[in-house]
Every structure is written in structure tokens, then in C-alpha cells.
């Protein structure tokens, strides 16, 4: 599996509120054997990870995937969330607890994804996981171990403890201008099992669940999700987007009955679907991802995915997905990366490919040593460099490139 497969999901005409466009995704038949519910947490959460690593972020809720066939998960979902204190609109997601507010209690959570047990300790057919945070943690863990070879340019801390702490900024949904109101007035379609969310006609997030009842109960969680800095900027500075309109013309005289009119309307819907799938969601669906399986849930698998971090201005998303044995999507959540985050991922992969040797990495990128150092610092990795060694190296290279002193003949 290298791409997201939305087989069985059809788009319906978009609904627009200002600069926010919401595109419904409907299923003819729900995914059999899987239901989702959520459980409420207290706001900020601290998750224990292997290697004595901690992930800390705003965690309003977790999702529970239930493949037991009892349907208990669907009945337990609830609206709203409770916060133990005031949280700023711009939260921090990262390792080491950067950006915590002392007025908000921190809930300790064991693992990103964990099988549930009953009172007798027996493993149940239910899996609790943290939506979006599973994907964000995968991005933050990208080459988290840092340099594997003791090069002089890297600091002692980077060599001993890797690239820790790592942090990324994100916005809660209710801090994205216009999003809360758009979700409030959104009309849910019959059979709707998902949604594609656009801001200024740029794809911000995708959300898919296995059953229409799950979607109706989990739709309010979209305003509590985390969204990238680019999405917030588009919502804040972007203008209103055009609404979906269907134009039916009878110039040829082909519409005589209600059946003819209905067929013409359906043709307009098909035209919208082709335009949407071919243009608006192309980058999400056509990008080859690196999938990592997190857990096996009966006949389903929970994965998180990372993009190839290609340069060139295309949209790139991280996220998580639950698929059946044929690779078809039952659950999906995505997070749009900013250009800076894409550049950071690209730079980390090139450094790792060159064994973290700055000289060889600069040569592979077709740039200078000084320019690579600038890019490393711009990506927020400057503290992991040994400043003294790097400055001496830059000075040596500067002297080597300087013109020789003029000597009279």
C-alpha cells in the first residue's frame, strides 16, 4: 500500500461558508464490522513513548475502534469536551512538554494506540488511539535519533540524546477563522461517512469514518482537531470562495419531463465529482506515502503515513488510516504540512542519507557548506550543531575561497 484508497466513497456538492468549503463523502454501504466512538480527556495530554520519550500536546479526546460486533462504541460517543483551564489558540505539539500552560492539568496517557482490556484483564476487540497525534508523533520522530556517526559539527547533546526536544506549532480548529461556524451550519447528507475540508480552496484536512452514525456523532470533533499554520493563514487572509452552482440548459430541447430534469441534475453532480477528484483532491490521493502499521485490529489495520517530502509546491499531508484487508479506507484523518515543515522533513532525510555529514550533504544538494548550515538553522535544528566547530569550518572555507593577496611583479 502506497496510496490512499477511497473506493466506496463518493463526493457530493460542496457547501461553502466564507472561505471554508466542506465537501461531503458518502458511502452506499457502511464498512461492515467496524465502529468508532470517542472518549473525552481533560485538554492537555502527555503520552509515554518507547525510549523514555514523552509526547505532549492538546489532546481533547481519543477514538476507540470497536470490531467486536456489539455496537457498543456507537452508543457511547458524546458531544463537547471539558477543559480544566484556559488554553491558548496556538498550542504546542512536541516532545519534552514545550509550551505547557500551568493552569491546565496534564492527563497521563499510556501509548498512542493500546488494546483495551476488560475487568478480568482479558484483551477486548477494541483499540484506543489518539487521532492526529499518532500522525504528528510519527512526523516528530522522523530521524529523531539524530547523527549516528560522531562528526565534529554536531553537539554532544545531539550525539547522546538525538534531536530532542522536537516541537511543532499547530492551531486548534476553533482558532481557525470561520471554521467553527462552517461546521455548525453544515448540512449532513444521508449516508455521509466523511468530509474533505478546504480553506481558500486549498485542502486542509480529510476525515473518514466507517459508518454514517459514527460521522454524525464525531462531526463536532473537527473543531477540536489540530490544523497547520498554513491553514490558519489561508483562513485569516483568504477571501470567500465561490459556491457550487449547477446550470441546466434546455437549448437543445432535451428536457421534457421530470425524469429528464433529474438526469440533467445528476449529470451536473457527476461533472462536479470529476472536477473535484481530478483537481482539488489530486495531491492527497496521488501522492505515494510511506505507511507504518501501528496495530492490527482484527481484519483491519491501523497505519500512519508520511509523504515523500518532495520540493515543488505540491500539497503534502501526514495522517493515519484504518484499512481492511483489501486496502480500502475505513477511517482517515490527515494534517496538511506547511512549506517549512516539508523543507524540514526533506532536509532530515537528505542528512540521514549522507550519514549526517554536512560536507557530503551539501554536495548532494548542490549547495555550499555555508548555505546548508543556514538551512539547518532555519529548520530549527541549529541548537544541535556545535557552534564553535561550525564557525571555524566556515572561516576556513571563507579563507580558502578568498582571492590571493596582490603581489607586485
Secondary structure, 3 states (H helix, E strand, C coil): CCCCCCCCEEECCCEEECCEEEEEEEECCCCCCCEEEEEEEEEEEEEEECCCEEEEEEEEEEEEEECCCCCHHHHHCCCCCCCCCCCCCEEEEEECCCCCCCCCCEEEEECCEEEEECCCCCEEEEEEECCCHHHHHHHHCCCCCCCCCCCCCECHHHHHHCCCCCEEEEEEHHHCCCHHHHHHHCCCCCCEEEEEEEECCEEEEEEECCCHHHHHHHHHHHHHCEECHHHHHHHHHCCCCCCCCCCCCCCCCCCCCHHHHHHHHHHHHHHHHHHHHHHHCHHHHHCCCEEEEEEEECCEEEEEEECCCCCCCCCCEEEEEEECCCCCEEEEEEEECCHHHHHHHHHHHHHHHCCCCHHHHHHHHCCCHHHHHHHHHHCCCHHHECHHHHHHHHHHHHHHHCCCCCCCC
